[in-house]
Amino acid sequence: MLTEALLFGALFIATMSFTPGPANLSLLSVGASVGLDRALPYLLGIWAGGFFVIGAGALGLGALFVAAPQVFLALKFLGFAYICWLGWKLARAGFGGAVLEAAPSFWVGFLLHPVNPKAYVQNVMVFTAFVSPAAPYAPQAAALGAVSMAAMMLATSLWGLGGDAIRTYVRSERVMRMTALAASLLMVASVAAAFLV
């Protein structure tokens, strides 16, 4: 039962981590604009923010959201505003345009997960649905947290490398601008979906 719960948890984590979301899509855009090597501080900020949210989920932040739904609603609005601002900046950059000549900072990346309601929904689900009540919580939470962190780091890196590939092989400015706009709109839509939860 315990092994089965952890395996299903790992599958859920991988599915959620590798699909388009604000962190992945922003790294695609930033990697294509300035290159992943120059975006390393931003990537490290995303990892640190992800670690914060994973830790909060493991420590039971979901219980706070259940007890005080107005706190979660406020987070949704704050997060949506932040993601819209970041999406607007990345869309204007157009993958290599004059607007984004340097990668966003570590702190811009750090804030991405903590203000992303989708990240909390994912982590609350991980640390409630995939934990077996027949076994101690702490080892299960540690295992699920490690899988969550590894999947997030791998997924964001691969999306950033995808941006690097676009930067290297796509030469059409129109295609670059349309891709930047599409990535930004998808990033905003992925967070807007959190209002349905």
ZADO-1210 file (C-alpha; in nm, 4 decimals, padded with zeros to 6 digits):
<atoms>
<atom x="00.0000" y="00.0000" z="00.0000" code="MET" pos="1"/>
<atom x="00.2782" y="00.2437" z="00.0962" code="LEU" pos="2"/>
<atom x="00.4867" y="00.1692" z="-00.2142" code="THR" pos="3"/>
<atom x="00.1822" y="00.1983" z="-00.4359" code="GLU" pos="4"/>
<atom x="00.0896" y="00.5395" z="-00.2881" code="ALA" pos="5"/>
<atom x="00.4438" y="00.6683" z="-00.3407" code="LEU" pos="6"/>
<atom x="00.4557" y="00.5395" z="-00.6993" code="LEU" pos="7"/>
<atom x="00.1246" y="00.7032" z="-00.7865" code="PHE" pos="8"/>
<atom x="00.2485" y="01.0188" z="-00.6135" code="GLY" pos="9"/>
<atom x="00.5655" y="01.0178" z="-00.8236" code="ALA" pos="10"/>
<atom x="00.3597" y="00.9743" z="-01.1419" code="LEU" pos="11"/>
<atom x="00.1348" y="01.2663" z="-01.0443" code="PHE" pos="12"/>
<atom x="00.4369" y="01.4827" z="-00.9571" code="ILE" pos="13"/>
<atom x="00.6071" y="01.4057" z="-01.2894" code="ALA" pos="14"/>
<atom x="00.2902" y="01.4815" z="-01.4849" code="THR" pos="15"/>
<atom x="00.2372" y="01.8131" z="-01.3085" code="MET" pos="16"/>
<atom x="00.6056" y="01.9137" z="-01.3182" code="SER" pos="17"/>
<atom x="00.6685" y="01.8585" z="-01.6888" code="PHE" pos="18"/>
<atom x="00.3477" y="02.0101" z="-01.8267" code="THR" pos="19"/>
<atom x="00.3307" y="02.3817" z="-01.9141" code="PRO" pos="20"/>
<atom x="00.3012" y="02.6081" z="-01.6133" code="GLY" pos="21"/>
<atom x="00.4318" y="02.9518" z="-01.5145" code="PRO" pos="22"/>
<atom x="00.7841" y="02.8399" z="-01.4207" code="ALA" pos="23"/>
<atom x="00.8326" y="02.6147" z="-01.7241" code="ASN" pos="24"/>
<atom x="00.6893" y="02.8623" z="-01.9737" code="LEU" pos="25"/>
<atom x="00.8813" y="03.1556" z="-01.8296" code="SER" pos="26"/>
<atom x="01.2048" y="02.9565" z="-01.8553" code="LEU" pos="27"/>
<atom x="01.1232" y="02.8683" z="-02.2150" code="LEU" pos="28"/>
<atom x="01.0810" y="03.2384" z="-02.2864" code="SER" pos="29"/>
<atom x="01.3841" y="03.3551" z="-02.0877" code="VAL" pos="30"/>
<atom x="01.6040" y="03.0770" z="-02.2264" code="GLY" pos="31"/>
<atom x="01.5086" y="03.1787" z="-02.5790" code="ALA" pos="32"/>
<atom x="01.5608" y="03.5481" z="-02.5052" code="SER" pos="33"/>
<atom x="01.8934" y="03.5533" z="-02.3253" code="VAL" pos="34"/>
<atom x="02.0063" y="03.1893" z="-02.3050" code="GLY" pos="35"/>
<atom x="01.9818" y="02.9555" z="-02.0082" code="LEU" pos="36"/>
<atom x="02.3407" y="03.0219" z="-01.9011" code="ASP" pos="37"/>
<atom x="02.2648" y="03.3929" z="-01.8474" code="ARG" pos="38"/>
<atom x="01.9342" y="03.3012" z="-01.6817" code="ALA" pos="39"/>
<atom x="02.0990" y="03.0826" z="-01.4145" code="LEU" pos="40"/>
<atom x="02.0189" y="03.3213" z="-01.1233" code="PRO" pos="41"/>
<atom x="01.6535" y="03.3252" z="-01.2342" code="TYR" pos="42"/>
<atom x="01.6516" y="02.9434" z="-01.2554" code="LEU" pos="43"/>
<atom x="01.8062" y="02.9151" z="-00.9078" code="LEU" pos="44"/>
<atom x="01.5407" y="03.1546" z="-00.7766" code="GLY" pos="45"/>
<atom x="01.2664" y="02.9360" z="-00.9249" code="ILE" pos="46"/>
<atom x="01.4215" y="02.6312" z="-00.7564" code="TRP" pos="47"/>
<atom x="01.4444" y="02.8107" z="-00.4205" code="ALA" pos="48"/>
<atom x="01.0833" y="02.9287" z="-00.4463" code="GLY" pos="49"/>
<atom x="00.9762" y="02.5774" z="-00.5430" code="GLY" pos="50"/>
<atom x="01.1583" y="02.4379" z="-00.2392" code="PHE" pos="51"/>
<atom x="00.9708" y="02.6853" z="-00.0197" code="PHE" pos="52"/>
<atom x="00.6306" y="02.5781" z="-00.1580" code="VAL" pos="53"/>
<atom x="00.7140" y="02.2064" z="-00.1394" code="ILE" pos="54"/>
<atom x="00.8258" y="02.2495" z="00.2210" code="GLY" pos="55"/>
<atom x="00.5110" y="02.4443" z="00.3045" code="ALA" pos="56"/>
<atom x="00.2994" y="02.1682" z="00.1504" code="GLY" pos="57"/>
<atom x="00.4837" y="01.9002" z="00.3476" code="ALA" pos="58"/>
<atom x="00.4352" y="02.0967" z="00.6704" code="LEU" pos="59"/>
<atom x="00.0589" y="02.1131" z="00.6193" code="GLY" pos="60"/>
<atom x="-00.0119" y="02.4478" z="00.4584" code="LEU" pos="61"/>
<atom x="-00.3187" y="02.2888" z="00.3030" code="GLY" pos="62"/>
<atom x="-00.4790" y="02.2789" z="00.6476" code="ALA" pos="63"/>
<atom x="-00.4485" y="02.6589" z="00.6681" code="LEU" pos="64"/>
<atom x="-00.6147" y="02.7006" z="00.3298" code="PHE" pos="65"/>
<atom x="-00.9000" y="02.4725" z="00.4344" code="VAL" pos="66"/>
<atom x="-00.9432" y="02.6551" z="00.7673" code="ALA" pos="67"/>
<atom x="-00.9134" y="03.0037" z="00.6124" code="ALA" pos="68"/>
<atom x="-01.0290" y="02.9940" z="00.2489" code="PRO" pos="69"/>
<atom x="-01.0114" y="03.3745" z="00.2311" code="GLN" pos="70"/>
<atom x="-00.6316" y="03.3470" z="00.2716" code="VAL" pos="71"/>
<atom x="-00.6147" y="03.1153" z="-00.0296" code="PHE" pos="72"/>
<atom x="-00.8443" y="03.3436" z="-00.2296" code="LEU" pos="73"/>
<atom x="-00.6196" y="03.6417" z="-00.1513" code="ALA" pos="74"/>
<atom x="-00.3165" y="03.4357" z="-00.2614" code="LEU" pos="75"/>
<atom x="-00.4942" y="03.3496" z="-00.5858" code="LYS" pos="76"/>
<atom x="-00.5542" y="03.7171" z="-00.6686" code="PHE" pos="77"/>
<atom x="-00.2024" y="03.8230" z="-00.5677" code="LEU" pos="78"/>
<atom x="-00.0489" y="03.5352" z="-00.7614" code="GLY" pos="79"/>
<atom x="-00.2603" y="03.5997" z="-01.0689" code="PHE" pos="80"/>
<atom x="-00.1559" y="03.9670" z="-01.0718" code="ALA" pos="81"/>
<atom x="00.2128" y="03.8733" z="-01.0414" code="TYR" pos="82"/>
<atom x="00.1922" y="03.6096" z="-01.3156" code="ILE" pos="83"/>
<atom x="00.0101" y="03.8571" z="-01.5444" code="CYS" pos="84"/>
<atom x="00.2876" y="04.1134" z="-01.4856" code="TRP" pos="85"/>
<atom x="00.5594" y="03.8567" z="-01.5588" code="LEU" pos="86"/>
<atom x="00.3710" y="03.7261" z="-01.8637" code="GLY" pos="87"/>
<atom x="00.3375" y="04.0811" z="-01.9974" code="TRP" pos="88"/>
<atom x="00.7127" y="04.1381" z="-01.9580" code="LYS" pos="89"/>
<atom x="00.8005" y="03.8109" z="-02.1290" code="LEU" pos="90"/>
<atom x="00.5518" y="03.8655" z="-02.4132" code="ALA" pos="91"/>
<atom x="00.6991" y="04.2102" z="-02.4790" code="ARG" pos="92"/>
<atom x="01.0467" y="04.0592" z="-02.4891" code="ALA" pos="93"/>
<atom x="00.9505" y="03.8522" z="-02.7916" code="GLY" pos="94"/>
<atom x="01.2413" y="03.6130" z="-02.7489" code="PHE" pos="95"/>
<atom x="01.5451" y="03.8239" z="-02.8035" code="GLY" pos="96"/>
<atom x="01.3758" y="04.1589" z="-02.8525" code="GLY" pos="97"/>
<atom x="01.5194" y="04.4784" z="-02.7124" code="ALA" pos="98"/>
<atom x="01.2925" y="04.4780" z="-02.4068" code="VAL" pos="99"/>
<atom x="01.4517" y="04.1724" z="-02.2421" code="LEU" pos="100"/>
<atom x="01.8265" y="04.2060" z="-02.2729" code="GLU" pos="101"/>
<atom x="01.9014" y="04.0501" z="-01.9344" code="ALA" pos="102"/>
<atom x="01.7363" y="03.7619" z="-01.7550" code="ALA" pos="103"/>
<atom x="01.5003" y="03.8379" z="-01.4680" code="PRO" pos="104"/>
<atom x="01.6675" y="03.8311" z="-01.1262" code="SER" pos="105"/>
<atom x="01.6900" y="03.5548" z="-00.8655" code="PHE" pos="106"/>
<atom x="01.4125" y="03.7251" z="-00.6651" code="TRP" pos="107"/>
<atom x="01.1736" y="03.7464" z="-00.9610" code="VAL" pos="108"/>
<atom x="01.2257" y="03.3722" z="-01.0029" code="GLY" pos="109"/>
<atom x="01.1945" y="03.3058" z="-00.6295" code="PHE" pos="110"/>
<atom x="00.8525" y="03.4707" z="-00.6136" code="LEU" pos="111"/>
<atom x="00.7152" y="03.2699" z="-00.9045" code="LEU" pos="112"/>
<atom x="00.6232" y="02.9573" z="-00.7052" code="HIS" pos="113"/>
<atom x="00.5176" y="03.1184" z="-00.3740" code="PRO" pos="114"/>
<atom x="00.2577" y="03.3388" z="-00.5488" code="VAL" pos="115"/>
<atom x="00.1425" y="03.0651" z="-00.7872" code="ASN" pos="116"/>
<atom x="-00.1832" y="02.9127" z="-00.6567" code="PRO" pos="117"/>
<atom x="-00.1377" y="02.6168" z="-00.8925" code="LYS" pos="118"/>
<atom x="00.1833" y="02.5243" z="-00.7073" code="ALA" pos="119"/>
<atom x="-00.0007" y="02.5130" z="-00.3747" code="TYR" pos="120"/>
<atom x="-00.2875" y="02.3095" z="-00.5178" code="VAL" pos="121"/>
<atom x="-00.0357" y="02.0610" z="-00.6582" code="GLN" pos="122"/>
<atom x="00.1572" y="02.0311" z="-00.3323" code="ASN" pos="123"/>
<atom x="-00.1510" y="02.0074" z="-00.1124" code="VAL" pos="124"/>
<atom x="-00.2666" y="01.7225" z="-00.3364" code="MET" pos="125"/>
<atom x="00.0726" y="01.5488" z="-00.3187" code="VAL" pos="126"/>
<atom x="00.0949" y="01.5608" z="00.0605" code="PHE" pos="127"/>
<atom x="-00.2626" y="01.4503" z="00.1218" code="THR" pos="128"/>
<atom x="-00.3692" y="01.2119" z="-00.1536" code="ALA" pos="129"/>
<atom x="-00.0463" y="01.0137" z="-00.1846" code="PHE" pos="130"/>
<atom x="00.0327" y="00.9547" z="00.1807" code="VAL" pos="131"/>
<atom x="-00.0638" y="00.6224" z="00.3371" code="SER" pos="132"/>
<atom x="-00.2233" y="00.6561" z="00.6819" code="PRO" pos="133"/>
<atom x="-00.0816" y="00.3122" z="00.7669" code="ALA" pos="134"/>
<atom x="00.2760" y="00.4471" z="00.7823" code="ALA" pos="135"/>
<atom x="00.4521" y="00.7381" z="00.9580" code="PRO" pos="136"/>
<atom x="00.3997" y="01.0706" z="00.7797" code="TYR" pos="137"/>
<atom x="00.7532" y="01.2182" z="00.7982" code="ALA" pos="138"/>
<atom x="00.9358" y="00.9574" z="00.5846" code="PRO" pos="139"/>
<atom x="00.6592" y="00.9663" z="00.3230" code="GLN" pos="140"/>
<atom x="00.6625" y="01.3466" z="00.3150" code="ALA" pos="141"/>
<atom x="01.0420" y="01.3449" z="00.2802" code="ALA" pos="142"/>
<atom x="01.0251" y="01.0982" z="-00.0103" code="ALA" pos="143"/>
<atom x="00.7459" y="01.2884" z="-00.1865" code="LEU" pos="144"/>
<atom x="00.9259" y="01.6188" z="-00.1254" code="GLY" pos="145"/>
<atom x="01.2504" y="01.4835" z="-00.2733" code="ALA" pos="146"/>
<atom x="01.0665" y="01.3541" z="-00.5813" code="VAL" pos="147"/>
<atom x="00.8844" y="01.6887" z="-00.6154" code="SER" pos="148"/>
<atom x="01.2085" y="01.8849" z="-00.5943" code="MET" pos="149"/>
<atom x="01.3947" y="01.6605" z="-00.8395" code="ALA" pos="150"/>
<atom x="01.1097" y="01.6671" z="-01.0908" code="ALA" pos="151"/>
<atom x="01.0753" y="02.0458" z="-01.0663" code="MET" pos="152"/>
<atom x="01.4498" y="02.1000" z="-01.1141" code="MET" pos="153"/>
<atom x="01.4656" y="01.8642" z="-01.4125" code="LEU" pos="154"/>
<atom x="01.1504" y="02.0012" z="-01.5761" code="ALA" pos="155"/>
<atom x="01.2484" y="02.3677" z="-01.5458" code="THR" pos="156"/>
<atom x="01.5971" y="02.2929" z="-01.6755" code="SER" pos="157"/>
<atom x="01.4603" y="02.1080" z="-01.9788" code="LEU" pos="158"/>
<atom x="01.2127" y="02.3877" z="-02.0589" code="TRP" pos="159"/>
<atom x="01.5002" y="02.6392" z="-02.0319" code="GLY" pos="160"/>
<atom x="01.7104" y="02.4245" z="-02.2650" code="LEU" pos="161"/>
<atom x="01.4149" y="02.4177" z="-02.5038" code="GLY" pos="162"/>
<atom x="01.4290" y="02.7965" z="-02.5030" code="GLY" pos="163"/>
<atom x="01.8009" y="02.7769" z="-02.5807" code="ASP" pos="164"/>
<atom x="01.7223" y="02.5520" z="-02.8774" code="ALA" pos="165"/>
<atom x="01.4681" y="02.8042" z="-03.0052" code="ILE" pos="166"/>
<atom x="01.7277" y="03.0802" z="-02.9658" code="ARG" pos="167"/>
<atom x="01.9790" y="02.8762" z="-03.1657" code="THR" pos="168"/>
<atom x="01.7624" y="02.7427" z="-03.4475" code="TYR" pos="169"/>
<atom x="01.4709" y="02.9813" z="-03.5042" code="VAL" pos="170"/>
<atom x="01.5632" y="03.2895" z="-03.7034" code="ARG" pos="171"/>
<atom x="01.2219" y="03.4351" z="-03.7869" code="SER" pos="172"/>
<atom x="01.1418" y="03.7336" z="-03.5656" code="GLU" pos="173"/>
<atom x="00.7707" y="03.6840" z="-03.6316" code="ARG" pos="174"/>
<atom x="00.7839" y="03.3222" z="-03.5130" code="VAL" pos="175"/>
<atom x="00.9812" y="03.4299" z="-03.2048" code="MET" pos="176"/>
<atom x="00.7270" y="03.6991" z="-03.1163" code="ARG" pos="177"/>
<atom x="00.4299" y="03.4661" z="-03.1682" code="MET" pos="178"/>
<atom x="00.5973" y="03.1975" z="-02.9552" code="THR" pos="179"/>
<atom x="00.6669" y="03.4500" z="-02.6782" code="ALA" pos="180"/>
<atom x="00.3072" y="03.5673" z="-02.6853" code="LEU" pos="181"/>
<atom x="00.1720" y="03.2099" z="-02.6825" code="ALA" pos="182"/>
<atom x="00.3997" y="03.1098" z="-02.3919" code="ALA" pos="183"/>
<atom x="00.2927" y="03.4166" z="-02.1935" code="SER" pos="184"/>
<atom x="-00.0785" y="03.3582" z="-02.2571" code="LEU" pos="185"/>
<atom x="-00.0471" y="02.9923" z="-02.1572" code="LEU" pos="186"/>
<atom x="00.1400" y="03.0938" z="-01.8412" code="MET" pos="187"/>
<atom x="-00.1430" y="03.3289" z="-01.7410" code="VAL" pos="188"/>
<atom x="-00.4101" y="03.0715" z="-01.8355" code="ALA" pos="189"/>
<atom x="-00.2447" y="02.8022" z="-01.6222" code="SER" pos="190"/>
<atom x="-00.2756" y="03.0249" z="-01.3147" code="VAL" pos="191"/>
<atom x="-00.6247" y="03.1438" z="-01.4061" code="ALA" pos="192"/>
<atom x="-00.7284" y="02.7763" z="-01.3921" code="ALA" pos="193"/>
<atom x="-00.6539" y="02.7842" z="-01.0177" code="ALA" pos="194"/>
<atom x="-00.9689" y="02.9954" z="-00.9721" code="PHE" pos="195"/>
<atom x="-01.1693" y="02.6904" z="-01.0753" code="LEU" pos="196"/>
<atom x="-01.0278" y="02.4881" z="-00.7831" code="VAL" pos="197"/>
</atoms>
